[in-house]
Amino acid sequence: MFPIRDTVRSRSFPIANYGLIAINLLIFLFEASLGPRAFDRLISTYGVLPARVSLAQPFSLITLFSSMFLHGGWFHVLSNMWILFIFGDNVEDRMGSVRYVLFYLLAGVVAGYTHVFFSPGSTVPTIGASGAIAGVLGAYFVLFPNARVTTFVPLFFLPWFIEVRAVLFIGIWFVSQLSSGLLQLGAYGDFGGVAWWAHIGGFVVGILLVRLFAPRPRVPRVWYPDEHWPW
């Protein structure tokens, strides 16, 4: 299933979400301008190499940030940015722009470190915003479970569009990530070339921290004339 749009309209202009999308696209355009050798050097320098990440090498920790702004190809960056475009504006609307950016970066770092934890000896560079975006999906899962998501489902090569509840759409996505992550553990390697545990870690931390960054709005107390005043 591929999401087309959701039914929740943002009440404010999502400047931070659009800013994150713009930064990712601009950096990818820079990547696309590089030759193959320069591109490989960029990825190996600023991508996350689990075997290299340690407290003894402070620069390696910076890659937990830098890697989430790098992508490996047009499909990689456009698919990530499309998901962020659909779901990120509503999460920003509930958190506020500053807290949303902090939440996004924190989810991305935790996602990257989760990948390091489950693949400590890997020397394959890991890049992409999908770990941070998984955190956004986790927040959306908690904040807007009853939202409807219009999805594209390829059925015998025919376009089929259906609306499903966000809790179902994101739930199915998470189950697919978890099952792939478990298969990766059984394969003792980089199963399918995707950092599944980064997605899992980002999603879980998104669920755990969403209420810290987007507390429930207080409902104002209304006093009616026939009630006693509180003093």
C-alpha positions in Angstrom: 0.0 0.0 0.0 1.3 3.4 -0.9 -0.3 6.5 0.8 -1.7 9.3 -1.4 -3.1 11.7 1.2 -4.6 11.8 4.7 -7.9 13.4 5.8 -6.5 15.6 8.6 -6.0 19.2 7.6 -3.3 21.2 9.3 -4.4 24.3 11.2 -1.1 26.1 10.7 1.5 26.4 7.9 4.0 23.5 8.4 7.1 25.6 7.9 9.4 23.2 9.7 8.2 20.2 7.8 8.5 22.0 4.5 12.0 23.2 5.6 13.1 19.6 6.3 11.8 18.5 2.9 13.6 21.3 1.2 16.9 20.7 3.0 16.8 17.0 2.1 16.0 17.7 -1.6 18.7 20.4 -1.8 21.3 18.1 -0.3 20.3 15.3 -2.7 20.7 17.7 -5.7 24.2 18.3 -4.5 24.8 14.6 -4.2 23.5 14.1 -7.8 26.0 16.6 -9.1 28.9 14.6 -7.8 30.8 12.0 -9.7 30.7 8.3 -8.6 33.9 8.5 -6.6 33.0 11.7 -4.8 29.5 10.4 -4.1 30.9 7.2 -2.6 33.4 9.2 -0.5 30.6 11.4 0.8 28.4 8.5 1.8 31.3 6.6 3.5 32.3 9.7 5.4 28.9 11.0 6.5 26.8 7.8 6.5 26.5 5.6 9.6 29.0 2.7 9.6 28.0 0.6 12.6 31.5 -0.9 13.0 32.9 2.7 13.3 30.4 4.3 15.7 31.8 4.5 19.2 32.4 7.1 21.9 36.1 6.8 21.3 35.5 8.4 17.9 33.4 11.5 18.4 33.1 12.3 14.6 31.4 8.9 14.2 28.6 10.0 16.4 28.0 13.1 14.2 27.1 10.7 11.4 24.0 9.7 13.3 22.8 13.3 12.4 24.4 13.7 9.0 23.2 10.3 7.6 19.5 11.3 7.9 20.0 14.0 5.3 21.6 11.8 2.7 19.9 9.5 0.2 21.0 6.9 -2.3 18.8 7.7 -5.3 15.8 9.6 -6.6 13.3 6.9 -5.5 14.8 6.9 -2.1 14.6 10.6 -1.5 11.2 11.2 -3.2 9.5 8.3 -1.4 10.8 9.5 2.0 9.9 13.1 1.3 6.4 12.1 0.1 5.7 10.2 3.4 7.0 13.2 5.4 4.8 15.6 3.3 1.7 13.6 4.1 2.1 12.9 7.8 4.6 15.5 9.1 2.5 18.6 8.8 -0.2 17.3 11.2 2.5 16.2 13.8 4.1 19.6 13.5 0.7 21.2 14.0 0.3 19.5 17.3 3.9 19.9 18.5 4.8 23.3 17.2 7.6 23.9 14.8 10.6 24.0 17.2 9.6 20.9 19.2 8.8 19.1 15.9 12.3 19.7 14.6 13.8 18.5 17.9 11.6 15.5 17.9 12.5 14.6 14.3 16.2 14.9 14.9 16.0 12.9 18.1 14.0 10.1 16.4 16.5 10.0 13.6 19.5 9.7 16.0 17.8 6.9 18.1 16.9 5.1 14.8 20.5 5.3 13.7 21.8 4.0 17.0 19.2 1.2 17.0 20.6 0.1 13.6 24.1 0.2 15.1 23.0 -1.9 18.1 21.6 -4.7 16.0 24.3 -4.6 13.3 27.5 -3.7 15.3 29.9 -5.2 12.9 28.5 -3.9 9.6 30.8 -1.9 7.4 28.0 -0.9 5.0 27.1 2.9 5.2 23.6 3.6 6.2 21.8 6.7 5.0 18.3 8.1 4.7 15.6 10.0 6.6 13.4 7.0 7.0 14.4 6.4 10.7 13.4 10.0 11.6 10.2 9.7 9.4 9.4 6.5 11.3 9.4 8.5 14.4 6.9 10.9 12.8 4.7 7.9 11.9 4.9 6.8 15.5 3.7 10.2 16.6 0.9 10.2 14.0 -0.1 6.7 15.1 -0.8 8.1 18.6 -2.1 11.5 17.8 -4.4 10.7 14.8 -5.4 7.0 15.0 -8.8 7.6 13.5 -7.6 9.7 10.5 -8.3 8.2 7.1 -5.4 7.5 4.7 -6.1 7.2 1.0 -3.8 4.5 -0.3 -2.9 3.1 -3.7 -3.0 -0.7 -3.9 -1.8 -2.4 -7.1 -4.3 -5.1 -7.9 -3.6 -7.2 -11.0 -1.9 -4.1 -12.6 -5.0 -2.0 -12.1 -5.0 1.1 -9.9 -7.2 0.6 -6.8 -7.6 3.4 -4.3 -9.0 2.8 -0.8 -9.4 4.7 2.4 -8.2 3.0 5.6 -7.8 4.2 9.2 -4.3 5.5 10.0 -3.9 3.1 12.9 -4.4 0.2 10.4 -2.2 1.6 7.7 0.7 2.5 10.0 0.1 -0.7 12.0 0.5 -2.9 8.9 3.6 -0.9 7.9 5.2 -1.5 11.4 4.4 -5.2 11.3 6.2 -5.5 7.9 9.2 -3.6 9.3 9.3 -5.8 12.5 9.0 -9.1 10.5 11.8 -8.0 8.1 14.0 -6.9 11.1 13.5 -10.4 12.7 14.4 -12.0 9.4 17.5 -9.8 9.2 18.6 -11.1 12.7 18.1 -14.7 11.5 20.2 -14.0 8.4 23.1 -12.4 10.4 23.5 -9.7 7.9 22.0 -6.7 6.0 18.8 -8.4 4.9 17.6 -6.7 1.7 20.0 -3.8 2.1 17.5 -1.9 4.3 18.1 -0.8 7.9 14.9 -2.3 9.2 15.8 -1.8 12.9 16.4 1.9 12.3 12.7 2.1 11.2 11.6 0.0 14.2 13.7 2.1 16.6 12.4 5.4 15.2 8.8 4.3 15.3 9.0 3.1 18.9 10.8 6.2 20.2 8.1 8.3 18.3 5.4 6.5 20.2 7.2 6.8 23.6 8.1 10.5 23.3 5.1 12.0 21.4 3.3 13.0 24.6 6.4 14.8 25.8 6.6 16.9 22.7 2.8 17.2 22.1 1.1 17.1 25.4 -2.7 16.8 25.5 -4.4 20.2 25.2 -6.1 21.4 28.3 -9.8 21.6 28.1 -10.9 24.9 29.6 -13.3 24.6 32.6 -16.6 26.4 32.0 -18.5 27.7 35.1 -22.2 28.0 34.7 -24.3 30.5 36.7 -26.0 27.9 38.9 -22.6 26.5 40.0 -20.7 27.7 43.1 -17.5 29.6 42.3 -14.3 27.8 43.2 -13.3 30.3 45.9 
